[in-house]
């Protein structure tokens, strides 16, 4: 993606299903869990640029001995920072007594981060707040083990205000209004109630100590989650640990945010991406399963697990942007989907270059678009293969024509490269834009001046500013006759509200294009009409997406053409055209991941429509704030 946007968080959970001594004896080290969690987190590092955190629970430590350990970091390399600190504790313990270092009981009583349950989190802050307190896992502490709660997640709630009010009505006094806090406190409230219900039912039959043991073995986390999550509106994959060692991962009913798991006799593992699990545990992809939308994967103190329905599943609308860009392309399904996205663009590309492949150079903007580019080239090869068959069978060409046709290959070059060492320290727009223009570089003397068309594939175009300020200016220096920018994703027209930081209408080049089209066609009154509808809808719980009405007067191609005009730099010599993937082809490429609200405005939850209407109100009122 040439436009840099913040995206979403990642989770990693490991539950050792055998005693720690088993892993020491089998693998010769007590660091098995730590090593695997480190791999899981590093392999998802693309999801966390702002910070990271790890929490560890020791099961059945005696009273008076610490059983919860947590580290968080907002260092420039937070994962390495955290695990270096944990490793130092192991090294110190080994130096202190290398014989006891291999005794699980001694380790658990004397060394932090030697428990059986691990939860890691990678933070990509969508609220712009980057401090240690904003890092997960969040911790809700209590002197009863069964009431301690650690929570980490990849989520965003659209109804934070409502959840905050619910907490107040429950009698709580929240320290801040943020979805991370409200979610944890809501789950914590019902965890407390479940504890109290069991205690009240047994207090006349057993001692308090006996009741505590019963609670830890019988507490129903499924019921806790059912009561907690019923008011949530958003996309979420949330993981939690209790102080006595039970764990859960719950997913939203539409399956918006991803969560996958693997289980064998030794471990239970959950992560936001399949490739991370495969790499860490060296297993086949078909052994990794997806947590079903609306369900929770719950593991008890003994290590037994079950998948429990928490909320009634809705139509599955898992995020298509995961497939286009965010998740690692080493997932075989995602790899094939991205290739197909590129391949499906061939008819539009051929029409744009007027089928003149001899005078067309193909390239891509590094590096996440590479897989879609491979699909695009495969589509070109298929087209040429069919042309060869048609030409030979129908036209009966001369030998020279046959040789010319058979020898032709698409011209593929690496035209755009990014200098990863460049940093934009300057903050004022005028001088920052000048520096941004030099972040990318081009390969010269491979394009024939005044003759060739350049086709450059990007996986998505959000703001278009990098195209305008840098890439198009750079490509114009090659002397190309025409530059075609191709997006493997459709036009991004609407904000996200489920965990990806695309929240302001004015940031989208497609929205800016519609504003220009409304002006060009004397339909600017429509802006005020939609604004009034959005204002009137703010206090309502279920509303339509009124912002769609701004796009209705114009065709998809009209918006693309206007975007082409907007991103074309002043004094650009080459003709510029921007081509977008269609929503129809997106669904063909990703048939099992139909969450397309960025492109269509069809939000899977009621809160999505509320957010988009509020985002438009903010735009009309000149407020540079998030809509959620």
N, C-alpha and C positions, 0 to 999 in steps of 0.2 A: 504494500500500500504506500503510494508516494506521499499521501497526506497522513501525517502522524496523528493518531488519535489514541486516547487512553482506552483500554478495554476492560477485561474482567479478571476476577481473582481465580485462584485455583486451590483445591483442597487435596490433602493426602492423609489417609488414615491407615494405620497398621495395628492389628490386634494379634499378638502372639497367642496361639491357641494351645501351646504346650508351655510347661513351666520354663522359666529362664534357664534353669540348670540343664534342661534338654538341649537348648541351643549352644550353651557353653561346651557341653560334652560333644555334640555333633560337629560344630563348626570351629571349635577351639578358641572361641572369643565370646565375651558378653555383649559385643557391639553389633550383633546381627540386626536387631531392630533399628538401631541408629543408622547403620550403613544403608539399609534398604530405604528408610525414610529420606535420607540425603539424596539418593538416586531418584526417588519419586519426585522430589521437589526440584532438583536441578533439571530434570527432563520436562518440567512444566514451567521453567523459569520465564518463558515468554509471557506467562500470565501475571508475573509479579515484578514490577519495576520500582515500586515505592517502598516495599518492606516485606518482612516475613516473620513468622512466629512458629514456635514449637511448644507443645505441652505434652508431658509424660505422666502417666498414672501408674503407681505401684499397687498391685492387688494384694490385700491381706497383710500389709505391714502392721506391726503392733502399735498400740496407742503410744503417743509421744515421739513417734518417728515420722519424719516428713514423707508424704506419699504423693504430693503433686509438685512438679517442677515445670517452670515455664521460662522461656527466653523469647524476646522479640527484638527486632532490629530494623532501623531505617538507614543502615549503612549503605554505601554505594554497592556493596556486595553482601547483602543481608544474609543469604543462605550460608555462605562461607563463614561469615562472622559468627553466626549462631552455632554451627557445628564445630568450629574451632574451639569455641568456649566449652561445648559439651565434651569434646575430645580431651581437653586439658584436665577435666575432672577424672576421666578414665586413666589418663597417664599419671596423674597425681596418686590415684588409688593403687596403681601398679607399683609405683616407686615405694609407696608406704608399706605394702605387703604383697609381693607378687604371688605368694601362695594362696592367700585369701582372695586374690583377684579373680580366681576361678571358682569361688564359692558363691552361689547365687544369693543365699540367705545373707551373708556378710555384705555383699554388694548392695542389696536392696535396703539394708539398714544403715549403710554408711556413705553411699555414693548417689548423687542426684542423677536423674535420667537413666535409671536402670530398671524401669518398670516394664510391664507387658503391653501397655496401650500407648500408642503414639498418635498425635494429631499435628499435622503441619499445615500452614497456610501461606499462600503467596498473595500479597496485596497489590492491587492496582487501584489506587484511590480515585473514585469518581467524584468525590466531593471537594477535591482540591486540598483537603486537610492532610498533611503528611507529618504526623508526629507519632511518637511511640504509642500513645494511648489509643490511636486509631487502628493500630495493628491487631489482627486476630492472632491466636485465639483469645477471646474475651473470657474472663474468669469471674464467676459468681461464687464467692466463698462462704463457707458455713462450718460450724464445728461438728456437724453430723456429716459423715462421709457421703451418705445417700442424698444429701441436699447440696453438695458441691456440684457445680456445673461449669464445664468449659465448652465454648461454642466458637466455631469458625465456619465461614461459608462463602459461597460465590452467589451473591444475591443482591437484589434491591427491591424494597417494598414501595409501592406507589401510594399506599395509604398510611404513611407514618403518623400523620396527625390523628387519624382514627385510632391507631394502635396506642398512641400516647394517651389519648383520652380514656381508652379502656383500662390502661394501667392505673390512671388516677381514680377511676370508678371502683377499681379493685381495692383502693386504699393505699396504693403505692405513692412514692414521691420520687419519680425518676430524676436522675442527675442531669440528663440532657435529652433533647429530642432528636434522636438519630436511630435509623432502623437497626443498627447493630445492637444498640442498648435495649430498644423496645422488644426486639425479637428475643434476646437472651432473658430479659426480665419476664416476658410472658411465659416462655417455656419454664423458667425457674419458678414462677408462681404456681403453675400446675404440678411441677415436680414436688414442691412443698406440700400442696394439697394431697397429692397421692401418698406421700409419706405420712401425713397427718391422718388420712382416712384409715390406712393400715394400722397405725398406732392406736387410734381410737377403738378399732374393732378388736384389738388384742390386749389392751391394757389391763383387763380384768383377769386374763388367763396366764400371762407370761411376765417375766421381769423385763425392765427396759432394755437390758443388754440382749436378752433373747429376742425381743421384738426387733431390735436393730439388725440382728442377723437375718431374721425372717424377711424384713424389708429388702435387704440387699439381694436376697435370693428370689423374691417374688414380685418386686415392684414392676408394674406394667408400664414400660416406656411407650408402648404403642398407644395406650390410653392417654398418657401425658401429651403426646404429640397430636392426637386427635382433638383434644381440648384446646391445645395451644395454637394450632395452625388454622383453625376454622375461620379466623378473621383475616388471614394473610391475603393480600393481593399483590402479586409480583412474581418474578422469576427467581427460583432459589434451588440450590443444592446445599443443604446445611448439615454440618456434622457436629456431633456433641459427645462429650464424655462425662460420666458421673464420677464422683470421687471414689466409689467402690469398684470402678473398672468396667461398668457397662458402657455401651456406645450405641450411637445411632447415626444414620445418614438419611435425610428425608428430602424428597424431590417434589417440586411444585406439580399440581395436577395437569398442567399443559406440557410438562417436560421441557420447559424453556431452557433451563440451565442443565448442563450435562453431568452425569455421574455414572461411573463404571466400577465393577468390582470383580475380584477373583478370590476364590476360597479353596484351600486344600486342608489337609490334616494339621499343618503347622501354622498357617497364617490366614487371616482375613484382611483383604486389602481393598481400599476404595480410593479412586482418584478422579480428577476431572477429565483426564484423557487416557485412552487405551494404550497408546505407545509407551507411556511412562510405566504402566504396569508390566507390559511385555518386556521392556528393557530391564527393569529392576528384578524381575523374577524369571526371566528367560523361559517364557511359556508361549504357546500358540495363541493367536488372536481369538480363535474360536473358543478358548477357555475363559475369555473375559466377557462378562455379562453386563447388561445395562440395568440400572435400578429403574423400575417402572414408574412412570409419572403418577404422582399421588401416593406413592408407597414409601415406606421407611424400611431400611435394612437395619435390623436391631440385633445387637449381640449382648448376651447377658454376662453376668460375672463369671460364669463357668466357661464362657467361650462358645456357647451354643448360639445359633443365629436363626433368624426367620425374617421373611419379607412380609410386612404388614401393611394393609391398606389404611392409609391415614385420612385421605380425602378422596372423594369420588373422582376418578380420572375424567378429564375433559378431552376434547379432540386434541391429538398430539400436535403441538406447534413448536417443536424444538428449533432452536435458533439456527437459521440458515447461514448466518455470518460465521458461525463456528466452522462450517464446511468450506466457505469461501476463503477465509483468512485466519481466524484466530487459532484454531487447533492445529497441531502439527500435521503436516502432510504425509508423515510416515505411516499414519493409519491407512491401511489399504483401501478402505471404503472412501475415505476423504480424498486420497490420491486419485482414485478413479473418478470421483465426482468432479474434482477440479479439472481433470483432463477433459471430461465431457463438457464442462462449462466453456472451455476454450474451443472445443470442436464445434459446438453449436453456434459459434459466432461466424463461421465461415461464409454463409450466404450473405450476411451484411457486409463483411469485409470485401468479398469479391465484387459486390455491387459498388462499394465505395471506390475501389481502385479500377473500376470498369474492366475487370477481368484481365488487366494488363500485368501479369505476374512477372514478366521479363524485366519490367522497370519498377519493381517493388522490392523493398528491403524490409524484412521482418525482424523485430526485436522485442524486448520486454524490459520493464522497469524492475530491477532486482529488489528482493530476491523471492518474495512470496508468490509472485506471479509466474514463476518458472514452470510449475506443474501445469497450469492452464495453458501456458505457451506451448508446452510439449503436445497438449491436446489439440491446440490450434494447428500446429505443423502437421500432426497426424491427419487432421481434417483436410488440409491442403493436399497431402499426398493421396488421400482417398479421392478427392476431386480430380486430381491429375490422372490418377489411374483410370477413373471412369472416362475421362476425356480421351485417353489413349485408346481405350476399347471402342468408344463411339467413332473416333476418327478413323481407325483402321477398318472397322467393319462397314461403316456407312460411306466413307469418302474414297476408299481404295487409293491412298496417297502414293506418291513416288517414293523410292527408297530414301532419297535425301530428306524428305519431309518426315518420314518415319524415324530416321536417326535423330533428327532435330527434336522431335517430340519425346523420344525415349530418353535422350540425354538431359532434358531439362530438369532442374531441381530448384526449389524455392531458395531465394537468397536470404540466408540467415546470418545476422551479425549481432555482436554485443555492442550496441550503440550507446547505452547509458550505464554508467557505473556511479556508485556512491562512495564518497570519501568518508568512511566511518569515523575518522579521527576529527573531522570538523565539528565544532560546537558553536552554537549561536548564543554567545554570552551577551551580546548587545541587545538591549531591551527596546529602544525606540524604533518605531516601525521603519523609518526611512533607511537607517543604517543597518538594521537587522535584515531587511529585504536584500540589501546589497550582499551581505554575507551569505544568506540562504542561497542566492543565485550561484554560489560557488561550491555548494555541498555536493552537487552532481557534476560529473564530467562526461565527455563524449569521446568516441573514437572517430578520428578524422580520416578523410581520404578513402572511405569505403562507399560513400554515396556519390553518385554522379550528379554534379551540380546542374540544376535546371531541368533535369530529366527524370530523376527517380522520385517515387513516393515512398515515404517511410510509414510503416505500420508498427506502432508500439503498444504492447499489451500491458495493462495494469490490472490488478485484481479488483480494485474498487476505486472510485473517485468520490470523495466526500465533500471537501471544500473547494477543490480545484486551485487553491492558491499556489501549491508547489508546481503545478503545471504552468500557471501564468508567470510566476516569479522566477522559475528556474528551468524546468525541463524543456518547455517549448522554445524559450530563448536559446537554449543550448542546441537543440535540434535544428533551429533555423540557421545556425552557423555552418551546418553541413552543406547548405546550398540546395536542399531538397525542394522539389516542386510543390509537394503537398505532404503534410504530416497528419496521419490518422491516429488518434489515441483511442484505444479500445478497452473498455472496462468489462471484465468477466462477471461483474455484479451489475444488477439493474440500477436505475437512478435512485439514490438515497434521498427520499423526499420528507421523511418524518423522523422525529427523535426517538431514541430508545429510552426505555424507563426501567429496564430489568437488569441493569448492571454494567452497561457499556456507556462510556461517557460521550454520548452524542445527544445533547439535550437542548441545544438552542437552535431555533429555526433559521436564524440568519447565517449560521455556519454552513448550511447546505447549499451548494451551488445550484442544485435543482430548484430550490425555493427561490433563490435570487433570480433564476431564469424566469420563473412564473411571475414574479413581481415585474420584471421587464416586459413580459408578454402582456400582462394586464394593462400596463402603461401604454404599450404600443397599440393596443386594440381598444383603448378608451373604456376599459372595464374596471378601473381602480375603485369604483364604488363597491365592488364585490368585497374588497378588503374590509370596509366598515360593516358591511352586512354580516360577514363571518365573525368579525370582532364582537358585534352585539350579541350574536348567538352564543359565542364562547363565554362572554361575560355573564349572560343569563344562566349558563349551565354550571357555573363554578360550584354552587352549593349542592348540586344534584349528585346522586350516587351512580346513576346509570344514564349515560348520555352518548349520542353518536359522535363520530369524529367529524366535526364541522369543517376542519381544515382541508379535507378532501375536496370540498367544493371549489377551492381555489385552483385546483388542477383540472377540474372537469371540462372547462371550455377549450382545452388544448390537447392535441394529440401527443403521443409519446415522442414522435419525430420532431414536432415543433419545439418541445422542451429541449431535446438533444441539440437541435440546431442553435437555439438561443444560448445554451451552455457553451457551445463551440465559440460563439461570438464573445462571451464573457471572459473565457480563459485565454483568448488570443491576445498576446502582448502587443503594446503599441509598436508600430514600425516592423511588425512581423512580415517578412517577405513571402514565406510559404503560405499556401492555403491551409487552413486548419479545420478538421472535422473530428468530432467526438462521437463515438459509437458506444451504446450501452447494451448489455445483455437484456433480454426481455424477461419478464416475470414468468411467462409461460415456459421458456427454456430453462430458467432456474429450477422450476418444479420438475422438469424432465430429468435434469442432472441430479437433483437431490430429492427424490420422491418421498423419502421417509423423514424429511426435515423441512416442514412447510411453514415454519415461523418466518413470515416475510413482512412484518409490520413496518420495517424501515422503508420498504419499497412501495407497499400498497396502502399502509395506514390501517390494516386489519389487525388490530391488537387482540391478543388472546384473552385478556382480562379487562373488566370494566375500568380499572384504574388507568389502563393505557390511553383510553379515549379522554379521560379527565386530564391526563398529563399533556397530551398533544394540544388540547384546547387551551390549557393554561400557558403552554409554551408560546402559542400564537398571541395570546393576550400580552405576555411579557414583551414580545417583539413589538407589538403595536404601541405599547406604553414606554418603549425604550429602556426596558429593564434588562441588564446583562446578568441575569441570574438563572439558576437551574429551575426547571418546572416541577421538580420533585425532591 
